[in-house]
């Protein structure tokens, strides 16, 4: 059993704001040969809502092709994935497979919860070997601080993809047209458009109820890039910088606080949460956002009675005149799966993992089942009407079919096939413009670096977030309190966190040469 104090520290230092409870079932596993059917248990609970479902068609199809059926151990009664993860680790017997954040698996592996995979990969997993050889950054992310591999990460795009879009700005073209406005090209023009949305009644109901800018992530981060600022660690000239103590961040906070005070930013941006897009578009109140291309574009079809023309636009040029998008995608999606210390058949399991990186496995993970979820038409992948017309768009529907973030590769064909034309146009415009900035890679920390993270990260993040909200909501003035804020973060260890990240990043760069 792992040390409970360490479990808590690891949970609090997670990169994603995940959540939920998990139970480790005492389901029996029967070890067997490659052709003998076996059942294995798996913990999967991520994003606070995505829990493994034994009935997912994609995994049932995989069981037919591999002989390995998977039974989930996590339950949905609590929506905190981090709690689910720590509860699962504290159980006496771990499930055969553990799926979670790559960074967290890199912590629990050396601590004994997972077995090292180096020799298993070398002897039994040719597809994984090729995956690591073709994408050194993937192998670097999979390598824990002790030099061993404990999990297999997965990608959001084909190996070799660099700087691909994931999200972008959306704006109400119907509102622009009604008010005689052009698509904003600079941050000042964007401000003026949002001000017009607020003051000139584009929804036509005679009320000043429009929400010019909203964000379902509950963050103002997506606006900060317009002021050349970052709300966390980023790479600048080969060095790790924490944007939260930079002058650019202070300037961004000042401007966004002004927008918030003037009613241009959702007054509930920090509390409305994931439902903001649904609430504000279905009621004809939302004017602009920054979100995923596919799912956001689908709202044009979802509420025809509203007359939405919610289209993508390139980022307005920032305060320095630069058109860029900081919210691009890393090759990796940040999740992985590993083999627990209680797994009775690691060889069969690594072969199962390896199958998901075969051509057949990649196609199933990316596209679902041919004839059920998609068909090939003139050599092109075409999702069925049921997939394309699903509430929330094709990506959410396919995740509920089992096309989830595992240790496999996602094809771009499936992503583009799941978009309507508005989504495709947005993705392609960002891609062709070449404006995606270098994302932070997934870093593997040594035990010494992890100790630094576990000591300082939670308090630093909590304080910085609380102060950010005070400033934006007008409870405090950023200029008056900035020096004290920076001094407090330094006292709390923000420089130590940056140094630990720099050390891990230097090691990452060396390992990918």
Helices and strands as residue ranges (DSSP letters): H 4-12, E 20-22, E 38-46, E 50-51, H 57-66, E 68-72, E 74-79, H 81-89, E 97-101, H 102-110, H 118-124, H 126-134, H 136-142, E 151-155, E 164-165, E 167-172, H 173-179, H 187-199, H 221-224, G 225-227, E 233-236, E 239-242, G 243-245, H 247-261, G 273-275, H 276-282, E 288-292, H 293-297, H 299-302, G 304-306, E 310-313, E 328-329, E 332-339, H 346-355, H 359-367, E 374-377, E 380-383, H 385-388, H 394-399, H 412-417, H 421-433, H 447-472, H 478-492, H 494-511
